[in-house]
């Protein structure tokens, strides 16, 4: 099996050949010029809206491209040819469609995660650039304790955060780490596929929702029959996906997933919101006994030369204390459990922000702007530890 290059795009000759043929088969599209400009600007996201020039996000900030505004007729001409028959059908039926898009820039093929949308009756686009290579842990400035979450044989690990917080990149890094040390079968279910993994020690199968399987629910039902050791579920977005994923974790698989939540403790409530209240007790039990860890993160602008953004990370592992609090519905006490669990690899956002400041990765104004508890951060920077109340 080929090994991914350490400092550059992973080399997969078969994938490159197939993608190259696809690029040759379709004509050069006018919109490709805008995607190339995004890459050259080192942008992470592209926004296209009628009445505005193309807008790119660079190091977290939105910037308008030096180009005239795009009116409705031109927008339709630019965007509609990007969609294949399936994407166009979904777009027309649902008013939006997600798909992957590939553009070649100076001989390198770049993948984009595209959401085609309608707003005020007009077509628009938001595209996320996907890195051509999967960064290593040290390249992402993640806490060392993140590696421990990669060594479980079974259970669930969730990455929480808002859109654009780096969840997919962190999970990609974790799976690539597993790929480098274990001989296991990794199966991913993604919508759409972002990182294309190069097999090292693991066997890796990647299935794209809509192209390889109809939806997450069916994909998860198939997954447990496909002999995986590790399953990546792109997003926990409904009851069926979560229940199937937690059942897979319960029956001997290690399941990774993402969820939209602002912190590790509030993720519990976010999961419960997927279910009627009469099921909350049973779901709490499933979470307590099958969840191994919840990681929440946010991306912040870095002051270190050559580093665009770094993650502030909150880690909650399911120690006996955390399990007990989840079972008893004492979610408000989970932040205290995280703070006193530092010796077991846990940390809250305050601890993470202090560490990023100490390592001169971010400045103080950036940290205080996102700190959930500014007084606690002030005391932490002065070396004062907040006394912990009894939480049991």
C-alpha positions as CSV (number, residue, x, y, z in Angstrom):
1,X,0.0,0.0,0.0
2,X,1.2,3.5,-0.8
3,X,2.1,5.8,2.1
4,X,0.9,9.5,2.2
5,X,3.6,12.0,1.8
6,X,4.5,13.8,5.0
7,X,4.6,17.3,3.7
8,X,2.5,17.4,0.6
9,X,-0.5,16.1,-1.2
10,X,-1.1,12.4,-0.9
11,X,-0.2,10.7,-4.2
12,X,-2.9,8.3,-5.5
13,X,-2.2,7.5,-9.2
14,X,-5.5,5.8,-9.9
15,X,-7.5,8.6,-8.3
16,X,-5.4,11.3,-10.1
17,X,-6.0,9.5,-13.4
18,X,-9.7,9.2,-12.9
19,X,-10.1,12.8,-11.8
20,X,-7.9,13.9,-14.7
21,X,-10.1,12.0,-17.2
22,X,-13.2,13.7,-15.6
23,X,-11.6,17.1,-16.0
24,X,-10.8,16.4,-19.6
25,X,-14.3,15.1,-20.3
26,X,-16.0,18.2,-19.2
27,X,-15.3,21.5,-20.9
28,X,-13.5,24.3,-19.0
29,X,-16.2,26.2,-17.2
30,X,-16.2,30.0,-16.8
31,X,-16.6,29.7,-13.1
32,X,-13.3,27.7,-12.8
33,X,-11.4,31.1,-13.1
34,X,-13.1,32.2,-9.8
35,X,-12.1,29.0,-8.0
36,X,-8.5,29.3,-9.2
37,X,-8.4,32.9,-7.9
38,X,-9.6,31.5,-4.5
39,X,-6.8,29.0,-4.4
40,X,-4.2,31.6,-5.4
41,X,-5.5,33.9,-2.6
42,X,-5.2,30.9,-0.2
43,X,-8.8,31.3,0.7
44,X,-10.8,28.7,2.6
45,X,-14.4,29.6,1.3
46,X,-16.0,31.1,-1.7
47,X,-19.4,32.9,-1.6
48,X,-21.3,33.9,-4.7
49,X,-24.4,36.0,-4.4
50,X,-26.3,37.9,-7.0
51,X,-25.6,41.6,-6.7
52,X,-22.1,41.1,-5.2
53,X,-18.7,40.3,-6.5
54,X,-17.3,36.9,-5.5
55,X,-16.3,37.0,-1.8
56,X,-13.6,34.8,-0.3
57,X,-12.7,34.0,3.2
58,X,-9.0,34.3,4.0
59,X,-7.7,33.5,7.5
60,X,-11.2,33.9,8.8
61,X,-12.0,37.3,7.1
62,X,-14.4,37.9,4.2
63,X,-12.9,39.8,1.3
64,X,-14.5,40.8,-2.0
65,X,-12.6,39.8,-5.2
66,X,-11.5,42.6,-7.5
67,X,-14.2,41.8,-10.0
68,X,-17.6,43.4,-11.0
69,X,-20.7,42.4,-9.3
70,X,-22.5,39.3,-10.7
71,X,-26.1,39.9,-11.8
72,X,-28.7,37.2,-12.0
73,X,-28.3,36.1,-15.7
74,X,-24.5,35.8,-15.3
75,X,-24.9,33.9,-12.1
76,X,-27.1,31.3,-13.7
77,X,-24.6,31.0,-16.6
78,X,-21.8,30.5,-14.2
79,X,-23.3,28.0,-11.7
80,X,-25.8,25.8,-13.5
81,X,-23.1,24.0,-15.6
82,X,-21.4,22.9,-12.4
83,X,-24.2,20.6,-11.5
84,X,-24.6,17.1,-13.0
85,X,-28.1,15.6,-13.6
86,X,-28.4,14.3,-10.1
87,X,-27.4,17.5,-8.4
88,X,-29.6,19.6,-10.7
89,X,-32.6,17.4,-9.9
90,X,-32.0,17.7,-6.1
91,X,-31.5,21.5,-6.5
92,X,-34.7,21.9,-8.3
93,X,-36.7,19.7,-5.9
94,X,-35.2,20.9,-2.7
95,X,-33.9,24.4,-3.4
96,X,-30.3,23.3,-2.6
97,X,-27.7,20.7,-3.4
98,X,-24.4,19.5,-2.0
99,X,-21.7,18.0,-4.2
100,X,-17.9,17.8,-4.6
101,X,-16.2,19.8,-7.4
102,X,-12.6,19.6,-8.7
103,X,-10.6,22.3,-10.4
104,X,-7.0,22.0,-11.6
105,X,-4.7,24.9,-10.6
106,X,-1.1,24.9,-11.9
107,X,-1.2,21.1,-12.3
108,X,-2.7,20.4,-8.8
109,X,-6.2,19.2,-8.5
110,X,-8.2,20.9,-5.8
111,X,-11.4,19.6,-4.3
112,X,-14.2,21.8,-3.1
113,X,-17.3,21.0,-1.0
114,X,-20.0,22.9,-2.8
115,X,-23.5,24.0,-1.5
116,X,-25.7,25.4,-4.3
117,X,-28.5,27.4,-2.9
118,X,-31.4,29.7,-3.6
119,X,-32.0,32.9,-1.7
120,X,-34.7,35.4,-2.5
121,X,-35.5,33.3,-5.6
122,X,-32.0,33.6,-7.0
123,X,-29.2,31.0,-7.3
124,X,-26.1,31.3,-5.2
125,X,-23.1,29.2,-4.1
126,X,-20.9,28.6,-1.0
127,X,-17.8,26.4,-1.6
128,X,-15.3,25.1,0.9
129,X,-11.7,24.4,-0.3
130,X,-10.5,21.0,0.9
131,X,-6.8,20.5,1.6
132,X,-5.1,18.2,-0.9
133,X,-3.2,16.6,2.0
134,X,-4.3,15.6,5.5
135,X,-2.3,17.5,8.1
136,X,-0.6,15.7,10.9
137,X,-1.5,16.4,14.6
138,X,1.5,18.6,15.1
139,X,0.6,20.6,12.1
140,X,-2.8,21.4,13.6
141,X,-1.6,22.4,17.0
142,X,-4.0,20.0,18.7
143,X,-3.6,18.9,22.3
144,X,-1.5,15.7,22.7
145,X,-4.4,14.0,24.6
146,X,-6.3,13.9,21.3
147,X,-4.2,11.0,20.3
148,X,-5.6,8.9,23.1
149,X,-9.1,9.1,21.4
150,X,-7.6,7.2,18.4
151,X,-6.7,4.1,20.4
152,X,-10.1,2.8,21.4
153,X,-11.4,-0.5,20.0
154,X,-15.0,0.6,20.2
155,X,-17.2,3.5,21.2
156,X,-18.1,6.9,19.8
157,X,-16.0,10.1,19.5
158,X,-17.8,13.3,18.5
159,X,-16.3,16.5,17.1
160,X,-18.5,19.5,18.0
161,X,-18.4,23.0,16.6
162,X,-20.0,25.4,14.2
163,X,-19.6,25.3,10.4
164,X,-16.0,26.2,9.5
165,X,-14.5,25.3,12.9
166,X,-12.2,22.7,11.5
167,X,-14.1,19.6,12.6
168,X,-13.5,17.7,9.3
169,X,-9.8,18.5,9.3
170,X,-9.3,17.3,12.9
171,X,-11.2,14.0,12.2
172,X,-9.2,13.6,9.0
173,X,-6.0,14.0,11.0
174,X,-7.2,11.5,13.6
175,X,-8.1,8.9,10.9
176,X,-4.8,9.4,9.1
177,X,-3.0,8.8,12.4
178,X,-4.9,5.5,12.9
179,X,-4.1,4.7,9.3
180,X,-0.4,5.0,10.0
181,X,-0.3,2.7,13.1
182,X,-3.1,0.1,12.9
183,X,-4.2,-2.6,10.4
184,X,-7.9,-2.0,10.4
185,X,-10.8,-1.4,8.1
186,X,-11.9,2.3,8.0
187,X,-15.3,3.0,6.4
188,X,-16.5,6.6,5.8
189,X,-19.9,7.9,5.0
190,X,-19.6,11.5,3.8
191,X,-21.8,14.2,2.1
192,X,-19.8,14.9,0.1
193,X,-16.4,13.2,0.4
194,X,-13.8,15.8,1.5
195,X,-10.4,14.2,2.1
196,X,-9.4,11.3,-0.1
197,X,-7.3,9.0,2.1
198,X,-4.2,7.1,0.9
199,X,-4.1,3.7,2.4
200,X,-1.0,3.1,4.6
201,X,-1.7,0.2,7.0
202,X,-5.5,0.4,7.0
203,X,-8.0,-0.7,4.3
204,X,-10.1,2.4,3.6
205,X,-13.5,2.5,1.9
206,X,-15.1,5.9,1.3
207,X,-18.8,6.2,0.4
208,X,-20.4,9.4,-0.8
209,X,-24.1,10.0,0.1
210,X,-26.1,10.3,-3.1
211,X,-23.5,8.8,-5.3
212,X,-22.6,5.5,-3.6
213,X,-25.6,5.2,-1.2
214,X,-28.9,7.0,-1.0
215,X,-28.7,8.5,2.5
216,X,-26.9,8.2,5.9
217,X,-29.6,6.0,7.3
218,X,-29.2,3.3,4.6
219,X,-25.4,3.8,4.6
220,X,-25.2,3.1,8.3
221,X,-27.4,0.0,8.0
222,X,-25.1,-1.3,5.3
223,X,-22.0,-0.3,7.2
224,X,-22.4,-2.7,10.1
225,X,-22.5,-5.5,7.5
226,X,-19.3,-4.4,5.8
227,X,-16.8,-5.6,8.5
228,X,-15.5,-2.1,9.5
229,X,-13.4,-1.6,12.6
230,X,-13.8,2.2,12.4
231,X,-16.7,4.2,10.9
232,X,-16.8,7.9,10.1
233,X,-20.3,9.4,9.9
234,X,-20.1,12.8,8.4
235,X,-22.7,14.4,10.6
236,X,-25.1,13.4,13.4
237,X,-28.2,15.2,12.0
238,X,-31.2,13.1,12.9
239,X,-32.5,10.3,15.1
240,X,-31.9,7.4,12.8
241,X,-28.3,8.4,12.1
242,X,-27.5,8.8,15.7
243,X,-29.2,5.6,16.8
244,X,-27.6,3.5,14.1
245,X,-24.2,5.0,14.9
246,X,-24.5,4.5,18.7
247,X,-25.6,0.9,18.0
248,X,-22.5,0.4,15.9
249,X,-20.4,1.8,18.8
250,X,-22.2,-0.6,21.2
251,X,-21.5,-3.6,19.1
252,X,-17.8,-3.3,18.7
253,X,-17.0,-0.5,16.3
254,X,-15.2,2.8,16.9
255,X,-17.4,5.5,15.4
256,X,-16.4,9.1,14.6
257,X,-18.9,11.8,13.9
258,X,-19.5,15.5,13.9
259,X,-22.3,17.6,15.4
260,X,-23.2,21.2,15.5
261,X,-22.8,22.3,19.2
262,X,-20.9,25.1,20.9
263,X,-19.2,23.2,23.6
264,X,-18.5,19.6,24.8
265,X,-21.1,19.7,27.7
266,X,-23.9,21.3,25.5
267,X,-23.4,18.5,23.0
268,X,-25.4,16.3,25.3
269,X,-28.4,18.6,25.1
270,X,-27.9,18.9,21.3
271,X,-28.2,15.1,20.9
272,X,-31.2,14.9,23.2
273,X,-32.9,17.6,21.1
274,X,-33.1,15.0,18.3
275,X,-35.4,12.8,20.4
276,X,-38.8,13.2,22.1
277,X,-38.6,13.8,25.9
278,X,-39.8,10.3,26.8
279,X,-36.7,8.8,25.1
280,X,-34.2,11.1,26.9
281,X,-33.5,8.6,29.7
282,X,-32.6,5.8,27.3
283,X,-30.5,8.1,25.2
284,X,-28.6,9.4,28.2
285,X,-27.8,5.8,29.1
286,X,-26.6,5.1,25.5
287,X,-24.4,8.2,25.6
288,X,-22.9,7.5,29.1
289,X,-21.9,3.9,28.3
290,X,-20.8,4.2,24.7
291,X,-19.4,7.7,24.2
292,X,-15.6,7.9,24.7
293,X,-15.0,11.5,24.2
294,X,-16.5,14.8,22.9
295,X,-14.2,17.4,21.4
296,X,-15.4,20.9,20.7
297,X,-13.3,23.4,18.8
298,X,-13.2,26.9,17.3
299,X,-10.7,28.3,14.9
300,X,-8.8,31.5,15.9
301,X,-6.5,33.9,14.0
302,X,-2.9,33.1,14.9
303,X,-0.1,35.6,15.5
304,X,2.6,33.0,14.7
305,X,4.3,33.7,11.3
306,X,3.2,31.3,8.6
307,X,0.2,30.0,10.6
308,X,-3.2,31.2,9.5
309,X,-5.5,29.9,12.2
310,X,-5.3,27.6,15.2
311,X,-8.0,25.7,17.1
312,X,-9.0,26.3,20.7
313,X,-10.1,22.9,21.9
314,X,-12.3,21.6,24.7
315,X,-12.0,17.9,25.5
316,X,-14.5,15.9,27.6
317,X,-13.7,12.2,28.1
318,X,-16.2,9.8,29.6
319,X,-14.7,9.1,33.0
320,X,-16.9,7.5,35.7
321,X,-17.6,11.0,37.0
322,X,-18.8,12.3,33.6
323,X,-20.8,9.1,33.0
324,X,-22.6,9.6,36.4
325,X,-23.4,13.2,35.7
326,X,-24.8,12.4,32.2
327,X,-26.9,9.5,33.6
328,X,-28.3,11.8,36.4
329,X,-29.1,14.7,34.0
330,X,-26.6,17.0,35.8
331,X,-25.3,18.5,32.6
332,X,-24.7,21.9,34.3
333,X,-21.9,20.3,36.4
334,X,-20.0,18.9,33.4
335,X,-17.8,22.0,33.0
336,X,-16.6,21.5,36.6
337,X,-15.9,17.8,35.8
338,X,-13.8,18.8,32.8
339,X,-11.8,21.3,34.9
340,X,-10.9,18.8,37.5
341,X,-10.2,16.1,34.9
342,X,-7.0,17.8,33.5
343,X,-4.9,14.9,34.8
344,X,-7.0,12.5,32.6
345,X,-6.5,14.6,29.4
346,X,-9.5,16.8,29.7
347,X,-9.4,20.6,29.2
348,X,-11.9,23.4,28.8
349,X,-11.7,26.4,26.5
350,X,-10.2,28.6,29.3
351,X,-7.3,26.1,29.7
352,X,-6.9,25.9,25.9
353,X,-6.8,29.6,25.4
354,X,-4.2,30.1,28.1
355,X,-2.1,27.4,26.5
356,X,-2.3,29.1,23.1
357,X,-1.3,32.4,24.6
358,X,1.6,30.9,26.5
359,X,2.8,29.3,23.2
360,X,2.5,32.7,21.4
361,X,0.0,31.3,18.9
362,X,-2.7,33.8,19.6
363,X,-2.8,37.2,21.3
364,X,-4.8,38.2,24.4
365,X,-7.5,40.3,22.6
366,X,-8.3,37.2,20.4
367,X,-8.5,35.0,23.4
368,X,-10.7,37.3,25.5
369,X,-13.0,37.9,22.5
370,X,-14.1,34.2,22.5
371,X,-13.5,33.2,26.2
372,X,-16.7,31.7,27.7
373,X,-15.5,33.0,31.1
374,X,-13.3,36.1,30.9
375,X,-12.7,36.3,34.6
376,X,-11.5,32.7,34.7
377,X,-9.1,33.4,31.8
378,X,-7.7,36.5,33.6
379,X,-7.0,34.4,36.7
380,X,-5.6,31.5,34.7
381,X,-3.1,33.9,33.0
382,X,-2.1,35.2,36.4
383,X,-1.5,31.6,37.5
384,X,-4.5,31.5,39.9
385,X,-6.4,28.3,39.8
386,X,-10.1,28.5,40.5
387,X,-11.2,26.3,43.4
388,X,-13.5,23.5,42.3
389,X,-16.9,23.1,44.0
390,X,-18.2,19.7,44.9
391,X,-20.0,18.3,41.9
392,X,-21.2,15.0,43.0
